[in-house]
């Protein structure tokens, strides 16, 4: 029986092209969900805010389950954050998408909290085999 050592001591494997394409697709879906949530949360205030945050949580958790790791939850969360931050910037004409109301701040801070929670809940890599303590 050979000892493989700690999981952290193992060299990182290069992700396959299919996995990279999946991460890119999740990133794009995260940007779409962020933009749609920015529009929905202000339209129907209490329900729209909950719908926007639930959509982000569903995408992040689903991405984590689809990839079997935290990267699947982080990719859509990163896309969501980038799209929302870009949408908060004001334009030269003075127009901007987010108002100064409490709903906008709840969407921004709640969305970041949802992203962190989903990335934390994402399935990490666990060692397999009969000899590990976690598997017993």
Secondary structure, DSSP 8 states (H G I E B T S, - for coil): ------GGGS------HHHHHHHHHHHHHHHHHHHHHHHHHHHSHHHHHHHHHHHHHHHHHHHHHHHTSTHHHHHHHHHHHHHHHHHHS--TTS--SS-SSHHHHHHHHHHHHHHHHHHHHS------SSSSSTT-
